[in-house]
Amino acid sequence: MSQKTRETRRTFLKLTGVAAAGATLVNPVEAAANGWQVVESGVGVTLYDAAMTSEGPYAVGAGGLVLSRRKDGWQPVLERGPTVESNPLRGCDVTDDGRNVWFCGGSGVVGQYDVVDEQLTDYSAPMGKTSTWLNVAVRGDAGSETVYLVNGSGEFLAGTKTSAGGMDWGDVVKPGGGSSAPGIDFWTDDAGYVSDTTGKVYRTEDGGRTWTTVGINGASVNLNDVAVRNEGDIDVAGGNGTIYRLNDGDGKGWKRKNVGEETVLAVYRTGAEGGLGCGTGGYVYDRKKNKWDRVETPTTNTLRGVATGDSGQYPQVAVGDSGTIVERGEYTADLPNTVSLSADSSLEYRLDVDGAVEQAGDVESSDTVTNRTSRFSVDTVTGTLTSGDTDTYDYSGEIVDLEVTSGDPAALTVTVNGSESSLSQLASEPWTEAASPTGQTLNGVVQTVEGPYAVGNGGEVLARRADGWEFVLESGPTTASNPLTGAAVSDDGRNVWFCGGSGVVGQYDVVDEQVTDYSAPGGKTSTWEDLAVTGAAGSETVHLVNGSGEYLKGTKTSAGGMNWGTAFKPGGGSSMKAVTFVDSTTGYAVDTNAKVYETTNGGDSFTVVGIDGGSVGLYGVDATATDDVVAAGGDGSLFRYNGAVWTKLYAGGNQLGDVSLDGPDGLTCGAGGTVWELSLDGWEPVETPVTATLAGVSLGTTGTYPDVAVGSSGTILERGDYTATPSDILTISSTDGSDVSYRVEVDGVVQKADRADGDDSVSGSTVEGSVGGVNLEDSYRFSGTITDFVVTSGDAAALAIEVNDESQSVGQLSAAGWTEVTSPTGNGLNGAAIGADGPYAVSGGGEVLARRDSGWTVVTTFPGGGNTFALTCADASSDGGNVWFAGASGAVGRYDTSTGTISDYSAPKGKTSTWESVAVAGPAGAETLYLANGSGEVLKGTNSAGVVTWSDVQKPGGGSSIKGGTALDASTAYFVDTNAKVYETTDGGESWSTVGIPGGTVGLYGVGAGSTEDISVAGGDGSILRYNGAVWTRLDVADGGFTALVRDRENALAVGGSGRVYRRTWDGWEREETPAAVTLGGVALGGEFPDVTVGSSGTIFERRL
């Protein structure tokens, strides 16, 4: 994690009730006796056994408790055992290298705890055996060890660790007659001894496959434990104060040693002659020079297990009833971690650690370490640094907070264990509730290259900006407001994918801020519960799972579509709630029937990899590798998979809904505001300010975006700060060196970039600056949208403007409003175009209007000679030299903007029906024009120096009225009709194909294209649909219908009734205020001229720049 919390393992233990609040630490609670002293364990349950690891003594006991001895005292590391069922742990032993401590106990529990990685692995019920395992012996180093178990039925079982982390168990055998066997020890992988409660000792020399009874004749007591140095050097603990010794290894040399009257319960051998034992009455037994002696301790409680070692760095311990622990010796081992702090200017700091802290290196006398007084507090360091000074401390546990209390935090340099760290990484960051723009439940959250995104009910998609959360979609990819249940992101963080109810699937490009609809893949319209994405944007593969237990994979095509496979059921059909992929081939899915499915071939097939015996619904899954998979359960448990076995981990009891992993870090969330964090100490609870159910969680892995959890009623929690530099770049330059002053408004955050002049100012979201002279260029970083650009002095034509390296104009960025201008006609105006000398419009009275410097004027009435044809549409050649128009009675005309002459081409091919649309491509004198009429017919004409050659009339569709058209070039054009059809030609009108709209029912009245992969059409219901060359995406833009749409590569306008004008911005389509609620029927992008829209009663609106 990039942030740490003050909630420590001690808080965890307090919350779960393992230890009593306010328990003292290692201070002895009774006077020492014979070097032994009773120390505080913090627990009151029976401790059954102990073992010495490479990190110090460990003890196990009732309720599944596992304790570890740290420098500052005993700490629980497990509170419910390996199965989280609180079964008692009866025995433990450790690998030869001291790294893995193994334990066993009730209901067949068997577990391993890695004391270095502090990680539990559950191996319970080996070979189906669920009776109580009484003791365990271990041989070999961690990772390749062999484990030997004995139980209360006198059974023996051995298993060897596999390379995958599983256990290869052998057959269950009974060394004797079936009496309870509490004692076991092995001195080689094959040779060992078992003792039972009938006074028998059994030897194996083949790893436990066969056994021989080797004694003890005449023993009439329980034999509780066995310690083996070698074949000829064995000790057995028995009742009535007896320890039996075997010296010759043949079963004939047993000698009984009376060490008192109390039962001896445990013995352990160290070195050739040393050993330690314990038993009832609080006695321990020392073995020196082959002689056992009883030693009194300060307790009379029964002691049941001992731990001792050869290093001398850790105390000897004996553990027993009522949580009793007695120790002899000191904890002298070095603390495992080191932190160094230095500064280049004077400052003061405070450091909190949830373990022990000791000063090391050069630490000033004024620097202090305050040791905690209870188990649930922290060690606190306060210190002062001067320039060039370094303070160093050794510590155990974790740094839970670092704060600069005086001075400049930027002056501080921190290293942890030799690696550079930072104040932000070590400072305690609490979870805080962020302002949410919605009250809908949020179901998923992901981290993108632009920051966190969240999805939820109602089809809402939210984005985290520098100044807070905002909507980017309010009704989902289909605009039907279906709930969005899952989210994922492409490998490069650019494309957010989401899925949900009624089969909705969508993609949102966070850079271009554009949605694409891929809903109902393969015709599937049931609820997709979750999805995973592999690959970079543009070539990603999407993996979907639904409530019917189906899985579906699709891969992005080069055209922007999706090549979907066939849905199938990896399991029995239970609802699949989550899916994740490690890479392009390996993934995992979970269902509500406690099943986990693994694919290693990219989703072509799945195998069930768990959870054996599981009965808990699984609602979340994540993985960092095939041996690091975590699933979140409905009972508040986490299940971790090491590639071979599953281990259940307790996480509070509240239903968990999601899990997020990144390397060694992790978060999970669930009901009641639950958040648990994976840290060096394992999974620990973290305090949150809410009780709402949290459904999605995501780690901020870059350090520039916060961790986020989302849930019911629009709840958004964050931990950490949004420190990312705004990613959009605005560059303003003077092309000729002349002075130009400007003002820019944004709706997000704006900052000066490298080339901004010192005299330029940023105040809030407003920039004021100038370019020219020696300062030819300014640059700014910003988030959100540029809402206005105004030239306050100088010539706007001298400016070159780029946004993210794409050329823009003042007009494109200006917020200049629409104004109504004087019209020379009262006739309805139906079409508009931009000629070389300015805007043009045509009317139902046959008038052609032109915008001159003095205003609008009628330049002609078509066709003239006292006759008028109602004109319905207009377009211009690419250079604006010719303005073409068409209308009723087959009217077609051309106005030459350079000469002011009119040419009449009416009734081409004898067609006298009303032309509803004209689309023109190419320069004046060599243009291609396409005409379409109310009968669904299309006619192509090619102009050559004023002579138009007409092709044959074609009918692309079924005859519905065609209302809008556009031509990208001479070969490529698009038309739309009132039957929701879009027609495309790519061969100059020789043929037409229907490219949409699947399932459409809305009449279409306008179309514009930036390219063959970026087409927009306007619907009579106020929708705008976008085509990416493969799929259509619907946007519900307005509350009333559109009549016309115009666009180029960067800009677009759509108009309709009630004075409705919408402009496409980076934030989507936004309505612009107009001066009158009239019906608008034509629109044109002005470029260097004003944008124009025209309508009923001769209305003309201009957007002046």
N, C-alpha and C positions, 0 to 999 in steps of 0.2 A: 504494500500500500504506500501511496505517496503521503498519506496523512495517518497519524496515529491518534488513538483515543485514550483518554485517561481511564476509561473502564478497563480494568486489568483482570488477570486471572483471579485475583483475590475478590474482585467484585463478582465475577462469575461464580465463585464458590459460595460467596455470601448469598447470592440470589438463589442458588440451588440448594442451599441449606446443608452443605456438607460440613462446613466448619462453623463454630460458634463465633459470632461477632465479638470483636475485641480480644480474641485469643492472643496470648503472648507468644513470643517467638522461641528462640532456643534457650532462653534462660532456664536453668534447672529449677524444678519445682520442689525438689527435696535434696537434702544434703547428700554428698557423694559418699559411696561406700565401696571400698576396694577399687577406687578409680572409676566406678560406675555411677552415673547420675541419671535421674529421670528427667526427660525433656518433654516439652509440650508438643503433642502431635496435632492438636486442633480437632481431633475426632474422638468419638466415644465408642466406636464399634470394635469388635475383635479383629486384631491383626494376626493372620495365620502364618505368614512366612516373610522372609527377607532375602535379598541378594545384593551383592556388591557389583556395580556396573562401572564402566569407565568414567561415568559422571558422578559416582558416589552411590550410597546405599538407596535401595528401593524396598518398599514393603507393600504387601497386598493383604486384603482382608474382606470382611463381611460387606455385603451390599455392592460388591464389585469395585471396591475402593483400591486405588493404587496411589501410594505416596512416594515422593522423591525428597531426598535430603539435599537441600541447597546450602549454600554457605550461611544464609540467614535463617535457616530453619527448615522444617518439614512442610511440604506443599502437596496437596492432592493434584495429581495430573489426570486421573480418571475417577469419576464418581459413580458410574453405573456398570463398569466392566465392559468387556468387548462386545457384548450383544445389547447393551443399554437396558438390560432387564434386571439389573441389580442382583445378579446371582453371586453368592459368596465365592471369593477366590481363595483356594486352599493351599496352593503351592506355587513356587516360582523358582526359576533358575536363569542363568545368563549365558550368552555365547562366550566362546573362548576369548574374543577380543573385547568383551564387556559392553558391546554396543546394543544388542537386542536382549531385553529382558522378557522372558516367556512366563506366562501364568495360566493356571487352570483352576476349575472349580465346578460349582453346581450346574446341573442341567447340561452337562457336556461342554461348558464354555472353555475355550482355549484362545489365548490371544498373545500377541507380540507387540511390544512397545519399543520403538527405536528411540533411544535416549539422546541421540544426537539430533535427528530431525524432529524429535518429539511428535511421533506419528504412530497411531495405533493401527494394527491389522488384526482382523477377526478370523480365526480358524476354527470356530466352534463346531461341535457335533461332528468330529472327524469320523468317517465311515458310518455316519448315522448314529453314533453313540451319544446318548444324552444323559447317561447316568453321571454321577459326580466323579470328576477326576480329582484324586486326592493329592497327587504330587507330579512333578515334572523334572526331568533331567535334560540337559542340552549339551551337545558336543559340536565343535566346529565354529568357524567365524560367521559373523552376520552375513546373510545372503546365500550361504551354502550349508547351514547348520542342519543337524539331525536332532529331532525332538522325541523324547521317550516319555510316555504317559502311563500312569497306573490309576485304577479306580476302585470304588468301594465294592465292586463285584469280583475283585481279584484279577481283573483283566489288564493286559498290557498292549500298548499300541505305539508303533514308531513311525515317524515320517521324516522325509528329507526335503528341504527347500528346493524348489525348481528354479530355473533361470528366470522364469516369468513371474516369480514371487508367490507361486502357489506351493502346496505341499503334496508330495507323493507319499501317501499313507500306505503302510503294509497291511497285513492281516491282523485281526484281533486274536490274541492267544491268552491262555491262562497259565502263568508259570506254576501255580499250585492248584489247590482244590477249590478256589473260588472265594476264599476269605478276603476280607478287606485288606488292601495293600497300600499302606501309607508311605512306605519308604522306597526310594529309588535313587541310584547313582550309577554313572558310567565313567570308566577311566579311559576307554578308547571307544571308537565308533562302534565296535562289535562287542566289547566286553563290559558287563555291568552286573549289578545286583539289585534284587527287589526283596523287601521284607514285608511280612504280613502280621495280622493280629493273632495268629495261632502259634507264634514263636518260630516261624519258618523263614529261612533265607534261601533265595534262589539265584543261580548264576547262569548267565548266557555268555557264549563266546561267538555267536553268529548274528549279533544285532537284534536278538530277541525272538528269532524264529523257533529256537528250542531252548529249554531250560532244564537245569539240574538242581535238585535240592541239596544244599550244602550245609544244612544245620537248621536250627541249633538244638541238638539233643538236650533234653531236659529243660529247655526254656519254657516256662509256663506263664510268660507275660507277653503282652502286646509288644511287638517290635515296631517302633514308631518311625524310625528313620535310619538310613544307612549312609555312611560316608566312606568313599573308596579312594585310597591313594594309589594303589596298584593291586595286582592280583593277590599279593601276599600281605596287604596292609589295609585292613578294613575295620571300621567301628560301626556298631549298631546300637541305637538308643532304645531302651526298654523301660518297662514299668518297675516299680518298687526300687527305684534308685539304682538301676543296673545299666551298665554299658558293656557290651560284649566286644571282644577283640579277636580277630582272626589273623594269625601271623604266617601260616604256611600255605594258604590258598587251597587246601585239599579238603576242607571241612572237618578236619580232625583236631585242629588246634585252637578251638574256641576257648576263650578265657573270659570268665565273668568278673567284672570290676564293679564293686559296690561303691557308689559315690554318695550315698545318703538313702533316705527313705522316699523322697519325692520322685514322681515319674519324670523321666527324661524324654522330651518330645522331639528334640532336634539336635543333630550333630553335623559339624562341617569341618573338613580338614584343610589346613594350610601348611604348605611346606612338608618336609619329611617327618617332622615330629610335632608340629603345632596343630591346634584345632580349637573349636569353640562349640559349645552346646548350651541348651537351655531347657527349662521345664517348669513344673508346677512350683508354687511357693515363691516365685520370683527369683529362683536361683539360676545362675549361669555356671558353665563348666569349662574350665581351662585345660587344654591338653599341652603339656610341656614335657619334652623328653620321654614321650610314650606314656605319660602318666596323666590321668584325668583327676582334677580337683574341683570340688564344689566351691563356688564363690557367692557370697551374699551380695545382693544389690539393694537399693533403697526401696524396692517395691516387693509386695507379697503376691501381686497378681501373677497369674500363670503367663509364662513366656513361651511362645510357640515357634519362633523362627529366629535365626541368627544370620548376620552378614558380617564378613570380615575379609580383608584382603592383604596383599603383600606390599602395596605401595606406601602405606603409612600416611597418605594424604587425607584419608577419610577416617572418621571414628568407627570402631566396631559397634554394632548395634544388636539388640535383641528386642523383639516385638511380641505383643501378646494381648491379653484381654483388656477390654475397656479402652482401647487405643493406647495402651501403655507402650512407651519406647524408652529403653535405657541405652545410654551410650558410654563408651570408654574411649578416650582419645580426642584429638582435636581435628577440625576441618581445616587443613592447611593448603588445600589445592588452590592454585591461582584462579581468579575469576576469569571466565572465558572470553569476555569482550573488553574492548578498549575504545574509548572515545577521546578525541583530542580537539580542543577548541583554541583558535588563535584569532587575532584581530589586527587590522592595520590602523585602528584608532581606538581610543579608550571606550570601554563599554562594560556593563554589568549584565549578568545572566543568571537564570535559574534553570536547573536540569532536574527532572523527575524520572526516577527509575523504579520499576515494580519488582526489582530484586535487590541484591546487595551492591554497594558502591564503596570503593576504596580509592584514596588519592594515590596517584602515581606520577612520576616525573616531577617537573618543576611546578609546584602548586604553592601559591602564596599562603602565608599564615592566616591571612584574612579570609581566604576561601574556606568554606565550611561544608561538611557532610552531616546532614541530620538524618539519623536512622529512624525508621518508622517505629511506632509503638504498638501497632496492631497489625494483624495479618492483612487488613484491607486498606492500609495506607501505603505510601510510597516513601522511598529514600529520596531526599531532596538535597541537591547541591546548589549552593549560591557562591558566585565568584566574580572576580573583577579581572579584566584583561586590559593591558596597555598595548600600545603599538609594538608589534613584533613579539609579544608575549604569547606563550602557549601553556594551557592547562590540560593535564591528562588524567583520566580516571579509568580504572578497571571496574567492570560491573557484570552482574548476571541479570538474567531476565531481559526486559525490553525498556528502551527509553520511551516513556509515554508522553513526555512534553519537554520542549525546549523553548525558552522565552528570553529575549533580550529585554531586560527591565529598565535599562538606561543606555543611551547611546544609539548609534546608527546600526540597525540590523544588517545592512549591506556590508558592513565592515567585518562581519563574522565569517570565519572559515571553519568547517567541521569535517572531521574524518571519523569513520566508524570502522574499526578493524582494518585500517589501512586504506579504505576506499572513501572517496570524497562523498559527503552527504550535504545536506543543506538545512537551513532553519525551517523551510516550508515542509520538508520531508519529515522532520522530527517534531514539529510543533503539534500540539493537540488541537484537532479540528473537530468540533462537535457537529452533529447533524442538525440542520436548521430547516424550518419549513419555508419554502419559497412561495412567492405570490404566483398563483395559478390563474390563467385566463379562462378556466373552464370549471364547471361543477360535475362534469361527466367522469365516470371511472376511467382511469388510465391503466392499461393492461400490459404495456411493454415499453422499454426504453433502451436505446443503443447510443453508442458514441460514434460520431462521424468525424470527418476531417474538418467540419465546420462547428463541431460541438455536439452536445446531447440532443437527441430527438425522442419524443414520446408519442405513443399512439393509444387510442382509447375508444370508448363507446361513441356512437354518433358519427363514426368515421373521422374523428378528429386526429389531426397530426400537429404536434407542437414542436417548436424549435427553441433552443436556448440561445439567446443572443447576449451580447455583452451587457445589455441593460435589462435583461429578464427574459421570461418566456413569452412566446407569441404563437398565434395560429399560422400554419402554412396551408393546412387544408381543414375545412370545417364539416365536410360531408363525405369524405372518403374518395377513392378513385372512381367510383361509379356515380357519385353525387347522390346516392340513395341513402346515405347516413347509416349504412350497416356498421355494426361494431367492429373495430379492429382489435384482434386478440393477440397478435404477435408481431414482432419486428426483428429485423436483422439488417446487416450492412455489408456491402461488398468489401473485399480485402483492402482496397485502397481508401475506404471510408467515404466514397463519393455518393454511392447510391444507397438510399434507405429503402428497404423492401418491407411491406406489411401485408397482412392477410386477416381475414375475418369472416363474418357472417355472409350467407348467401353466396359463398364461393369467391368473395372479393380478394383480389391480389393486385397490389399496386407497387410502383417504384417512384421514388422522389429523388431527383438529382439535386443534391444540396448545393452544388456550384451554380448550375444554371437555374435552380429553383423552379423545376418543371416536373409535373406529375405525368406518369404514363400508366394506363390501365391495362392489366393483364388478367382481368377477372374471369371466373368460370373456366379455368384451364381444363382441357379435356372434357368440357361439358359438366364439370363437377360444381354443383352449387350448394353443397353442404358446407358447414362452417369449417374453415381451415383454422386449426387451433394454434399453430405455430409454424415457423419456417426458419431455415438456415440458408446462408448464402456463402458460396465459395467463388473465388476468382475476382478479378478487378472489374470495375465498371465497364460495361460494353461487351464483356465476354464472360459474365458470371453464370454460375449454375445455381438454381434455386431448388430447395428441397422443402416440400410441404407435407404436413401431417394433419389429419382431420379427426372429427369426433367419431367417425365410423372405423377408426383404426387403419385408415388408408394412408399410403405414402405415394407422392407424385414428384417426379423430378423434371425440370425443364432447363434448357440451356439457351442463352441469348444468341440470336443469329446476327450476322453482320448487318442485316437490314434493320435491326432493332426489334424484331419480333422474338417470340419464344418457341423453341422446338420442344414440345411437351411429350413425355413418354406416356406409358400406360400406368394408371394407378393400380396398386396392389396392396394387400394386407400382410405386413411382416408377421403379425401375430394372429390372435383369435378374433379380433374385431373390437376389443375394448378401446375406449377413447384415448387417442394419443394426444398428450398435452404439451409435449416439448420435443424439440429436435436440435441437435448441434453437430457441427462438423469440425474436426481437427484440421483437416486439409481436404484436398479435392477427392480423396478416396475413402477416408475413414470418418465415420460419423456414428452418432448414437441417438436413439429415440426412446421415449418412455411413455408408458400408458397407465391407466388407472387400475390395472390389474397387477401392479407391482412388477411389471416386466420391463427389462432394458434390452434393446435390440441394437446390434452392432453391424455395420457394413464396412467392409474393407475394399470394396470395388466400386465406390462412388455411388452407391444406392441401387446397384443392379440386383442385389440380394441382401438379406439380413439374416443374422443368427441371434438366438436368444442367449444372452450372456449373464442373465440374472433376473430377478434376485431370488435365489433358492429359498423356498419357504416364506417368501415375502407375502404380506397381506395388506400392504399399505399402498394406496394410490400415489403415483408419482406425478409431480406437476412441474418439475423443472429439471434441466440437465445441462451440464457444461463439461468441457474436457480440455486439457492442455496437451495431453498425449494419451496413447493407448493404455498407459499404466497410471493415469491420473484423471479419473472420471468421477464426477460427483453428481448425484441425483437428489432432488429435494422431495420430501415425503409429506403426505397429508397429515401425519401424526406428529409433525414437528421434528422429524429425524432427517439427518443427512446420511446418504449411503456413498461410501468411497470405494472405488474399484481400482486395484493395482495391476490389472491385466490378468489376474488369476482368481482373486477372491474379493468378496464384498465385505465392507466393514460398516456397521451402523454406528452413527455418531449422534448423540443427543444434542438437540438445538432448541430447547425451551418448551416444547409441547404444543406451540401454536402451529397451525397448518402453514407450511411453507409453499410459496408459489413460484419462486424463481431462484436461480443461482448464477453467479458470474465469477469466472476464474481468469486470472492472468498471472502465469508463472506461479510464484509462491503465494500470491495474494488471492483473496476471494471474499465475496459477499453473498449472503442469502437473505431473503426477506419473506414476510408472511403476515398472518393475521395479528391484530393487536398492535400494529406498529413495529412488529418484530424485525430487527436487523441483527444478524450475526456476522462477525468478521473472522476470516482466516488469517492468523498471525503466526509468529514463530512458536507460540504456545498452543496452537491449534485453533479450533473454532470457539469464539468467545462472544457473548452478547454485548451489544452496543446500545446505549441509551438513545432514544429518539423522542421528539417532542409531541408525537401523535399516537393515537390508538387506532387509527384507521387501518384497514387491511391494505397491505402493500403487495402489489401483484408483479412488479417488475423492478429489476435493479441492474445497474451497470457501473463498472469500475471506470473512472477516468484515468487512463493509463499514461497520458502524456505529461501530466502535471500542470497543464494549462486549462483543463476543464474539470469541473467538480465530479465526484461520485454522485450518482443520482438514484433515488428510489421513488417509484410512483405507485398510486393506488386509488382507492375509492374516493368519490366526491372530488376528483381532480387533485388529490393530494400529491404534492411534489416535495421531496426532501433532497437536500444537497449537503455534501460535505466537501469543504475546500472551496477555493475561489476560482472564478472565471478570469484567468489572466492572459488569455490568448490575445495576440495582436490582431486587430481587424484584418481580414484577409483581402478585402477589395481595395484596389489602388486607383486613385484618380490622379491623372497627370494633366496639367494645364501648361501650354507653352505659347509663346508669341512667335509666329512664323516669320515675321518681317522685322522684329525688333521693336515695333511700336509699343507704346505703353497701353495696357488694357487692365482695368480694375474689374473685380468680380466679387460676387457673393454666392456662396453655395450653402444650401440647407440639406441635411440628411435626417432620416427618422431613426437613426441608430447612434453609434459612437463614431467620432472622427478624431484622428490624431495626425499631427504633422509627420511626414515621412522624410527621407534623407534630403530631398532637394527643395523642401519648403524654405522660403526666405525668412529671416528673422523678423522682418516687419509684418509678415503675414500673421494673422491671428486666428485662433480657434477658441470660440466661446460656446460651451455647451455643444450643440449640434450645428452651429453656424460657423462657416469659414469666410473670412474676408481677406483678400489678398490682391496682388497685382503681379504682372509679368511685363517684361520689356526692358530695354537698355541692357545692363549687365546681368540682370536676372531674367533669363529667357524661359525658365521652367520652374514650376512648383509641383510638388506631389504630396498626396495625403492618403492615409489608410483610413478605411471606414467600414462600418457594418450597416446592414439595413439597405435603404434605398436613397438615392439622391432625389429629393422631392422638389428642388428648385435650383436653377442656375440662372443668375442675372448678371449681365454685363453692366456695371454701374458707371463706367466711363471708358471711352475708347471705342475702337471698331471691333465688333464681334467677329467680323470676317477674318481678322488677324489671328484669331485663336485656333489652336489645334488642341483637341480634347480627346483623351483616351481613358477608358474605364476597363481595367484588366486587359490592357494592350489592344482593345478594340476601339476603333474610331467612333466618336460621338459628336453631336452638334449641340449648340446651345438650345436649339429648338427641341431636340430629343430629351433634354434634361430640364427644360424650363417648366415651371408650373403656371405659365401664363394662362389666364382663364379664357373661356369662350365669351365672345361678345356678339350681339346681333348688329348687323350692318344694314344700311339702307339698300333695299332691293328695287330694281327697276321694273318689277313685274309682280302682279298678284296671283299669277298662275302657279300651280304646284310645281316645284322643282324636284326632278326624279333622279338625276345623275350628276356627278361631278368628276372632273379630271384636272390634271396639272399640265398645262402647256409650257412651252419654252419661255413664255412671257408672263406666266401667272396662272391662277386658277380659272376654270371654266365650269359652267353648269348648263343643263338643258331642262326645258319645261314641258309640261303637258300642252302648252299652247304653241309648240314648235319653236320656241325661242332658244337661241344660243346666247348665253351670257358670258362675259369676260370680266375679270378683275383688272382694272387699270389703277394707276396711281391716284386718280381722283375718285375711285370707287367702282362699283359694278355698273355695267352697261350692256344693253342688248346689241350684239354685233350682227345678228341676222335672225330672220324668221324662216324656218325651213319648211318646204323647199323654195318658198318665195313665190312671186307672181300672184300674191293674194291667196295662195293655198297654204294650209298649215297641217302638219302632221304632229300628233302628240309624240314627244320624244321621251323615252323611258330610261335611257342609259347612255354612258359616255366613257371613253377611255382615250389615252394618248399614246403616240409612239414613244419609244424609249428615250429619244432626245427631245420630246415635247414639240417637235415641228408640226405634227399633224394631230388634231383632236378629232376623234371619230365619235359618231353618235348614231343612234338607231331608235326605232319606235314603231308606232302604229302604221298599218297599211303597208308594211314592208319597208318603211323608211330607213335609208342608210345614207349618211352623209359624212363629208370630211371638211374640216376647216383648217386651212393652211395658216399657221400662226405668224409666219414671216410675211405673207403677201395679203392676208385677210380675205382670201378667196374661198368660195364654197364650191365643193364638187358633190354631185348627187349620184348615188349608186343604188337607189331604191329598187325594190322588188328584184333582188338578185335571184337568178334561177327561177324567176317568176313567182317567188314567194312574197305574198302580200299580207300574211298574218303578222301580228305584232311581235317584233323582236324585243325580248325581255332583257337581254344582256349582250354586251360586246366586250371582247378582250383582245388587246393588241400587244404585239411583241415586235421588236426591231425598230430601226431608225426610219424617219420619214422618207418616203419614196421607195423603201424596200421592206416595208413592214408586212407582217402576217396578221390577219384579223380573223377572229372566230365570232360568229353570231349564233345566238340560240333563241328559240321562241317558245310561246306558250303551249305548243304541241309537242314539245320535247325534241325538236329538231335542231341540228347543229350544221352550220355552213361555214366553210373555210374560204377565205379570200387572200390572194397574194398580190400586193401592190408593187408595180414596177413603173416608177416615174409617172404615177397617176393612173396607170391602167391596171385594173384589178381583174385577176383571173380567178374565177370561182370554181371550186370543186363540187362534187356531188353532195347533195343534202344527205345527212345521216341522222339516225335516231339512236343515240347511245343506249337508251333505256326503253321503258314501256310506254312512253308518251306523256308522262306527267310534265307539267309546266316547269321549264328551266328558268330559274330566277337570278342566278348569279354565275359569273365566270371570271377566270383570270388566266393569263398566259405567262409562263416563266420565260419561254423563248419560242422560236418558230415551231419547234417540235413538241413542246410540252405545254399542255393546258389542262384546266380543270373546270367542270361545271357541276352545279348542284340543282336538284329539283325539289318539288314539294312532296315527293314520296320518300324523303330521307335518303336519297341516293347521291353518291359522288362519283363522277365519271372522269377518267384520266386518259389522255392520249400522250404517247411518247414518240409517235411517228408522224407528227404534223397533221393529225386528223384523219389519217388513213384508217385507223381503227380506234375503238374506244373500249375501255374495260371499266367495270364497276369495282371501285376500291373501297366502298363503304356505303352505308354504315350498318354493320351487322346488328340486327334487332332494332334498327332505328324506326321510329314512328313519327318523327317530328319533321315538318316541312322546313327546308333549308332555303335561305334567301341571300346568302352572301358567301364568298369564298376568297381567300387570299393565300399566297404561298411565298415563303422565304426560300424554299428549296423543295426538292421532291421528298425530303425527309422532315419537312416542317410546314404543314398545311393547316390552316384554320378555316372552319366554316361556322356560319352563324345560323342559329335556329329560331324558328318562330315562337318558341317557348322561353326565350331568354338564355338558352344554353349556347356555349361555344365548344365545338369539338375539335380536337387537335389530332393530326395524323403524323406519325413519325416514319412513315414509309412501310410500316408493318401492322401497327395496331392503332385503334382509335381510342382517345380518352375524352370523356365528357366533363365539362366544367359548367356547373350551374352558376351563371354570372349575374343575370338580371331577373327582376320580377315581372318582366314583360318581354314581348318578342322583339327580335332584331329584324331590320329590313335590309341592311347592307353592311359589308365588312370590307376593309382595305388593309393591306399590310405589305411591308417589305421584309428584309432580313431581320431588322431590329425593332421596327415599330409597327403598331397595329391599332386601328380604331374600328369600333362597331357601333352602329346607331340604330334607333328604332323609335317607337312612339313615345309620347310624353316628354319630348326633348331629351331622350335617353342617349347619352354618349358614354362609351366605355373605352378606356385606353389601357393597353397592355403595358404593365410595368414589371420590374424585377419581382415585385410581390404578387404578381398575378394581374387579373383584369380589375380595374378600379373605375368607379363611376366618377365622371367629372361634371361639375355644375354648369348648367346652361341657362340662358336668360328666359326661356319660354318653353312651356310644355306642349310643343307642337310635334306632329309626326315628321320624322326625318327620313328621307328616302335615298339620299346619296351622300357619299363621303369621299374625301381625297386627302392624302398626306402631302403637305406642301413643300417639304424640303426647305429650300431657301425662301419659299413663299409661305403665307399662312396656311395652316391646315384649314379645311373647309368642310362643312356639312350643310346640306340644303334640304328643304322639305316643303310642307304644305303652305299654300297662300304666299308663295314666293320667299319664304323664310330663308335667310342666309346667316349662319353663324361662322365666325372666324376665330381661330386661335392664333392671336398675333404674337410674334416673337421679337 
